[in-house]
């Protein structure tokens, strides 16, 4: 299960974060001076794939990758 977070930076631009653990998101926010706005429980998978930044220690899961057509 994933943890999600909506934050804003110094320029008031929203930054969307996703990780396996909430602690990894909190550490990333402290390191990059981000203010937490909300922590939604559910986000549509397409929204996560296109707009959320993976901040987990592990590799980004394939389910969150955007599918690209193969050129034959």
FIMIZA-544986 format. One line per 2 residues: number of its first residue (from 1); their letters; for each residue x, y, z of N, C-alpha, C, O. Coordinates in nm, 4 decimals, always signed. Layout:
<drenros>
NUM) A) X,Y,Z,X,Y,Z,X,Y,Z,X,Y,Z  ...
</drenros>
This chain:
<drenros>
1) XX) +0.0848,-0.1176,+0.0000,+0.0000,+0.0000,+0.0000,+0.0890,+0.1234,+0.0000,+0.1963,+0.1243,+0.0603  +0.0434,+0.2261,-0.0677,+0.1215,+0.3479,-0.0832,+0.0761,+0.4560,+0.0138,-0.0376,+0.4559,+0.0610
3) XX) +0.1670,+0.5476,+0.0423,+0.1356,+0.6681,+0.1192,+0.1492,+0.7869,+0.0249,+0.2431,+0.7941,-0.0543  +0.0553,+0.8790,+0.0342,+0.0535,+0.9954,-0.0536,+0.0625,+1.1221,+0.0291,+0.0241,+1.1251,+0.1460
5) XX) +0.1151,+1.2289,-0.0354,+0.1263,+1.3556,+0.0346,+0.1231,+1.4698,-0.0670,+0.1858,+1.4621,-0.1727  +0.0496,+1.5750,-0.0338,+0.0478,+1.6961,-0.1140,+0.1201,+1.8026,-0.0323,+0.0828,+1.8310,+0.0815
7) XX) +0.2239,+1.8610,-0.0920,+0.3043,+1.9602,-0.0216,+0.3162,+2.0864,-0.1063,+0.2728,+2.0897,-0.2214  +0.3753,+2.1897,-0.0483,+0.4090,+2.3081,-0.1267,+0.5499,+2.3517,-0.0892,+0.5945,+2.3343,+0.0242
9) XX) +0.6186,+2.4090,-0.1875,+0.7562,+2.4535,-0.1653,+0.7579,+2.6024,-0.1309,+0.6534,+2.6625,-0.1061  +0.8775,+2.6608,-0.1297,+0.8925,+2.8023,-0.0925,+0.8222,+2.8965,-0.1887,+0.7809,+3.0061,-0.1506
11) XX) +0.8086,+2.8533,-0.3145,+0.7442,+2.9359,-0.4164,+0.5942,+2.9114,-0.4256,+0.5299,+2.9555,-0.5209  +0.5380,+2.8416,-0.3276,+0.3955,+2.8068,-0.3208,+0.3501,+2.7182,-0.4365,+0.2330,+2.7211,-0.4742
13) XX) +0.4408,+2.6400,-0.4927,+0.4049,+2.5442,-0.5963,+0.3820,+2.4086,-0.5312,+0.4589,+2.3661,-0.4450  +0.2753,+2.3411,-0.5732,+0.2430,+2.2117,-0.5145,+0.3390,+2.1038,-0.5647,+0.3777,+2.1011,-0.6815
15) XX) +0.3760,+2.0154,-0.4722,+0.4592,+1.9000,-0.5025,+0.3855,+1.7782,-0.4488,+0.3514,+1.7723,-0.3306  +0.3612,+1.6812,-0.5362,+0.2886,+1.5597,-0.4992,+0.3892,+1.4468,-0.4783,+0.4727,+1.4209,-0.5649
17) XX) +0.3814,+1.3798,-0.3636,+0.4773,+1.2759,-0.3278,+0.4072,+1.1426,-0.3037,+0.2930,+1.1376,-0.2582  +0.4790,+1.0343,-0.3355,+0.4272,+0.8998,-0.3102,+0.5429,+0.8117,-0.2657,+0.6558,+0.8276,-0.3122
19) XX) +0.5136,+0.7183,-0.1749,+0.6139,+0.6258,-0.1229,+0.5413,+0.5081,-0.0586,+0.4196,+0.5100,-0.0405  +0.6195,+0.4057,-0.0245,+0.5607,+0.2930,+0.0480,+0.5326,+0.3284,+0.1937,+0.4377,+0.2774,+0.2533
21) XX) +0.6168,+0.4173,+0.2516,+0.6064,+0.4476,+0.3945,+0.5942,+0.5976,+0.4167,+0.6598,+0.6772,+0.3495  +0.5103,+0.6343,+0.5106,+0.4888,+0.7748,+0.5442,+0.6161,+0.8396,+0.5995,+0.6379,+0.9593,+0.5806
23) XX) +0.7002,+0.7612,+0.6678,+0.8232,+0.8139,+0.7250,+0.9186,+0.8627,+0.6165,+0.9889,+0.9618,+0.6362  +0.9219,+0.7940,+0.5015,+1.0081,+0.8365,+0.3909,+0.9609,+0.9701,+0.3335,+1.0421,+1.0543,+0.2952
25) XX) +0.8317,+0.9881,+0.3281,+0.7769,+1.1151,+0.2807,+0.8107,+1.2270,+0.3781,+0.8508,+1.3357,+0.3365  +0.7948,+1.2011,+0.5074,+0.8263,+1.3027,+0.6081,+0.9736,+1.3421,+0.6035,+1.0065,+1.4601,+0.6157
27) XX) +1.0623,+1.2446,+0.5861,+1.2060,+1.2735,+0.5774,+1.2361,+1.3565,+0.4532,+1.3163,+1.4497,+0.4595  +1.1736,+1.3243,+0.3408,+1.1942,+1.3994,+0.2172,+1.1469,+1.5442,+0.2350,+1.2125,+1.6371,+0.1879
29) XX) +1.0344,+1.5632,+0.3022,+0.9825,+1.6982,+0.3257,+1.0777,+1.7802,+0.4120,+1.0999,+1.8982,+0.3852  +1.1338,+1.7184,+0.5152,+1.2286,+1.7898,+0.6017,+1.3556,+1.8266,+0.5262,+1.4066,+1.9376,+0.5411
31) XX) +1.4075,+1.7333,+0.4443,+1.5301,+1.7586,+0.3677,+1.5125,+1.8700,+0.2650,+1.6051,+1.9472,+0.2402  +1.3938,+1.8785,+0.2054,+1.3702,+1.9734,+0.0966,+1.2837,+2.0923,+0.1368,+1.2372,+2.1676,+0.0511
33) XX) +1.2623,+2.1090,+0.2665,+1.1883,+2.2226,+0.3210,+1.0513,+2.2384,+0.2541,+1.0189,+2.3445,+0.2008  +0.9721,+2.1317,+0.2580,+0.8378,+2.1324,+0.2010,+0.7346,+2.1336,+0.3127,+0.7517,+2.0676,+0.4152
35) XX) +0.6278,+2.2089,+0.2920,+0.5190,+2.2160,+0.3895,+0.4089,+2.1181,+0.3483,+0.3625,+2.1206,+0.2343  +0.3681,+2.0332,+0.4401,+0.2639,+1.9341,+0.4121,+0.1271,+2.0019,+0.4146,+0.0899,+2.0667,+0.5124
37) XX) +0.0528,+1.9856,+0.3044,-0.0829,+2.0395,+0.2967,-0.1863,+1.9344,+0.3327,-0.2804,+1.9620,+0.4071  -0.1689,+1.8132,+0.2795,-0.2624,+1.7056,+0.3103,-0.1977,+1.5715,+0.2811,-0.0973,+1.5629,+0.2104
39) XX) -0.2575,+1.4670,+0.3372,-0.2131,+1.3295,+0.3145,-0.3360,+1.2472,+0.2766,-0.3985,+1.1844,+0.3621  -0.3703,+1.2481,+0.1465,-0.4895,+1.1737,+0.1050,-0.4725,+1.0236,+0.1235,-0.3618,+0.9709,+0.1136
41) XX) -0.5817,+0.9565,+0.1500,-0.5801,+0.8108,+0.1684,-0.5834,+0.7377,+0.0351,-0.5286,+0.6282,+0.0226  -0.6486,+0.7989,-0.0662,-0.6597,+0.7344,-0.1972,-0.6410,+0.8385,-0.3072,-0.6934,+0.9496,-0.2996
43) XX) -0.5649,+0.7997,-0.4098,-0.5455,+0.8836,-0.5274,-0.5599,+0.7931,-0.6494,-0.5124,+0.6795,-0.6479  -0.6244,+0.8415,-0.7537,-0.6412,+0.7638,-0.8766,-0.5041,+0.7240,-0.9322,-0.4136,+0.8073,-0.9357
45) XX) -0.4870,+0.6001,-0.9754,-0.3581,+0.5537,-1.0273,-0.3031,+0.6375,-1.1431,-0.1820,+0.6576,-1.1519  -0.3893,+0.6861,-1.2312,-0.3429,+0.7697,-1.3423,-0.2850,+0.9012,-1.2909,-0.1863,+0.9512,-1.3449
47) XX) -0.3455,+0.9562,-1.1882,-0.2954,+1.0797,-1.1278,-0.1578,+1.0553,-1.0663,-0.0677,+1.1379,-1.0807  -0.1415,+0.9429,-0.9983,-0.0129,+0.9093,-0.9361,+0.0947,+0.8922,-1.0432,+0.2058,+0.9432,-1.0286
49) XX) +0.0621,+0.8209,-1.1498,+0.1593,+0.7945,-1.2560,+0.2078,+0.9213,-1.3238,+0.3251,+0.9321,-1.3597  +0.1183,+1.0170,-1.3413,+0.1537,+1.1366,-1.4170,+0.2052,+1.2525,-1.3330,+0.2852,+1.3321,-1.3822
51) XX) +0.1623,+1.2645,-1.2088,+0.1914,+1.3870,-1.1341,+0.2699,+1.3677,-1.0041,+0.3247,+1.4643,-0.9510  +0.2762,+1.2458,-0.9525,+0.3394,+1.2255,-0.8229,+0.4864,+1.1881,-0.8379,+0.5244,+1.1177,-0.9314
53) XX) +0.5675,+1.2356,-0.7457,+0.7108,+1.2083,-0.7429,+0.7377,+1.0947,-0.6450,+0.6965,+1.1011,-0.5292  +0.8070,+0.9905,-0.6915,+0.8414,+0.8775,-0.6061,+0.9576,+0.9175,-0.5161,+1.0627,+0.9572,-0.5664
55) XX) +0.9413,+0.9080,-0.3837,+1.0462,+0.9453,-0.2888,+1.0897,+0.8278,-0.2020,+1.1637,+0.8461,-0.1053  +1.0446,+0.7083,-0.2354,+1.0794,+0.5902,-0.1574,+1.2248,+0.5495,-0.1767,+1.2882,+0.5872,-0.2752
57) XX) +1.2767,+0.4726,-0.0826,+1.4140,+0.4235,-0.0898,+1.4284,+0.3156,-0.1957,+1.5336,+0.3026,-0.2582  +1.3223,+0.2382,-0.2157,+1.3244,+0.1326,-0.3162,+1.3010,+0.1919,-0.4548,+1.2694,+0.3100,-0.4690
59) XX) +1.3170,+0.1079,-0.5563,+1.2912,+0.1500,-0.6931,+1.1413,+0.1741,-0.7127,+1.0580,+0.1095,-0.6491  +1.1088,+0.2673,-0.8010,+0.9679,+0.2974,-0.8296,+0.8992,+0.1730,-0.8848,+0.9490,+0.1120,-0.9794
61) XX) +0.7852,+0.1345,-0.8268,+0.7156,+0.0142,-0.8716,+0.6670,+0.0267,-1.0169,+0.6257,+0.1346,-1.0595  +0.6719,-0.0827,-1.0920,+0.6274,-0.0788,-1.2320,+0.4815,-0.0362,-1.2490,+0.4447,+0.0181,-1.3532
63) XX) +0.3994,-0.0599,-1.1490,+0.2585,-0.0217,-1.1587,+0.2421,+0.1300,-1.1698,+0.1405,+0.1778,-1.2201  +0.3415,+0.2056,-1.1231,+0.3351,+0.3514,-1.1287,+0.4014,+0.4100,-1.2533,+0.3972,+0.5312,-1.2740
65) XX) +0.4623,+0.3257,-1.3363,+0.5261,+0.3719,-1.4590,+0.4203,+0.3994,-1.5649,+0.3158,+0.3343,-1.5686  +0.4484,+0.4960,-1.6501,+0.3581,+0.5285,-1.7592,+0.3898,+0.4354,-1.8756,+0.5046,+0.4243,-1.9185
67) XX) +0.2876,+0.3696,-1.9252,+0.3054,+0.2766,-2.0357,+0.3352,+0.3533,-2.1647,+0.2649,+0.4481,-2.1999  +0.4402,+0.3104,-2.2339,+0.4782,+0.3731,-2.3604,+0.4644,+0.2699,-2.4727,+0.5041,+0.1547,-2.4555
69) XX) +0.4092,+0.3095,-2.5861,+0.3970,+0.2136,-2.6960,+0.5341,+0.1774,-2.7528,+0.6252,+0.2600,-2.7571  +0.5459,+0.0558,-2.7950,+0.6713,+0.0069,-2.8528,+0.6720,+0.0335,-3.0025,+0.5736,+0.0059,-3.0713
71) XX) +0.7824,+0.0870,-3.0532,+0.7949,+0.1131,-3.1968,+0.8482,-0.0122,-3.2645,+0.9606,-0.0547,-3.2375  +0.7691,-0.0707,-3.3509,+0.8085,-0.1912,-3.4224,+0.8859,-0.1578,-3.5473,+0.9273,-0.2479,-3.6203
</drenros>
